[in-house]
């Protein structure tokens, strides 16, 4: 065969070098000679036969150790591989085959995209958590039957009681059961009865006073409200106590217990599933969930305050009294970090209550005798009882004070 | 130029080499950890893929390196599939909990089911990794039913727990046999020849040393405990754990009991590298692919050196972390001082605390990944001797790639591996 001079020149300029070829059908290792032509690679066996021709556009770089170019063929069902150790030949091939991403720019751009997209995902996650979860909970609540809420309340009730009832008080956990306490219980029933009529709830209301020293009250899903003995002690008028009870009735009426369960489940779902497990991810999840739950809770509490003002107005009581009692309870206690609080700041609550409370009270909600009886709904304990240690209960389904 | 320079040296035929550089792997891991943190975990699929590519590419068997052929996007898609499967499952669990119909048997059943799904996904993940492992232009493969494996694994591991670890060697030998029986490289069928009884005999003395003090502790405790008084205390106090801890820590003979438990933990820690070296040698030496067999010459001293080096790195890192932590505490205190009562400063302080925690956790994890996992891979690879490698020269292709669903499930359930 004769060749023209220019063809011969380009023939000699053609990058070439040794390589190793695996045909993808057997593990046999073939030492080959590789020629880089205008259009692709020509793979030549030791017997000088062309075994295969790979076009540049179908070359695919696969993982290899440093200093080795390992090539596959895009779209090939077999995993034929070509390995080149000769640096000059590697450079020549990378220069011609655009698909090989010589500088790694394509791969870097892809990684950048992943980072940018995950930032976008985080932003949408945050928006969903801040606005979507509470909105979704509001939409779902009407579809949850009251019977389910009642069951939920009973389950929480059992847990709460075992956590709060310390057995060390030497008396019944609930006040109003003893003979000295009957009058107080009757006064409480009168007060609750007035609120109940005005509230016109779809579920039955049940209020109990329990022997706990903290000035607190909470409502369970389904309509069971606990007021603590400490709260009765702190209250100086029936309207003050009624204000707190009305706040708790607000939680019951608005089904906040169920709302909190739904919100918490939604958050767990959002963060537990979407954020994968990576080292330290647990801390991010816990921090985000705590901050978000506190923010949901602040909204719920503000709404219950508004409900209380409204309800007390309806029964002709003094709606400001709730603010007065709140101010007395938390006069000098440090409330900690704002973003972690589950209630709005007390001074903000009080000014909000005062701004909403426009009605004028005609008379106290209970006469003086009944109020005195109610103040003694928890008869004094036998000497020597220590009044068990206060234990925090952080159950998501209860709504505190 | 001749082609001779390219061919593998003849004396490397029976050897396994590791070509990686630790400095490059440190870079890979540190950069990866930073990006994983930045993307709140999403980058982990790319990191896992990079890590495998690096480890596989630098492991040379009989003159040729392995190739990891998987893509990060496959892992991501597998994870999304897993989410699609697990979302309804979690929803059912949430609804059942909400409706308050949970009973002890249903909880136990749920946990067993999750353990089963975990084992299922581990087996599927192994299949994914094997089918993405290419050597000399041919894939590895794994067949066999993942459910069948999951049931066996659950049964065997239950036995291991019930026997306080005595059954562990047979758990390993049986599960390895199942896995290797269903593993192949082209037309080379895998099998496992490690003997559970042999591992049992080699490791029995360690079991006695670790479990012995616990037996003494339990024996002492049951001899000196006033059971009536304890039962009484339990009946009158809700704080069951508190009562039990009190009985353990302050009861009679608490010194003997605590010494025994401490002794057991100390022995377990001191023996762990030895145990790991022993099981690794046993496992590698049991691997067979048709006529090709592996023998491990891993030395126990090497594994001890590895862990000592890890401990040294941790001490250094802890020093740095303590300095950084002190600085952060000052900044947080400044952000939270009474005058500066704004949401922004509170959020900044919280974010800083979380970052400090994550930074420390990621640092320890990176050190572990390099100083232990990577170093162990290198040690193990270099200690392998292969025989019958001439059979590796003419293997025929078989098998096809599989989906990454198992990896996704394993990732979502938190049981993923390398």
Interface residues (C-beta under 8 A of the other chain):
Chain A: X17 X18 X19 X20 X22 X23 X24 X25 X26 X27 X28 X29 X31 X32 X33 X46 X62 X63 X64 X65 X66 X68 X70 X78 X79 X80 X81 X85 X86 X111 X114 X115 X117 X118 X119 X121 X122 X148 X151 X152 X154 X155 X162 X163 X167 X261 X265 X269 X272 X273 X275 X276 X277 X278 X279 X280 X281 X283 X284 X287 X291 X337 X338 X339
Chain B: X1 X2 X3 X5 X6 X7 X8 X19 X20 X33 X35 X36 X37 X38 X39 X40 X41 X42 X43 X44 X46 X53 X56 X57 X58 X60 X63 X64 X65 X67 X68 X69 X79 X83 X86 X87 X90 X94 X98 X99 X100 X134 X135 X136 X137 X138 X139 X186 X236 X238 X336 X341 X343 X346 X347 X349 X350 X353 X354 X357 X358 X359 X360 X361 X362 X364 X365 X392 X393 X394 X395 X396 X397 X411 X412 X414 X416
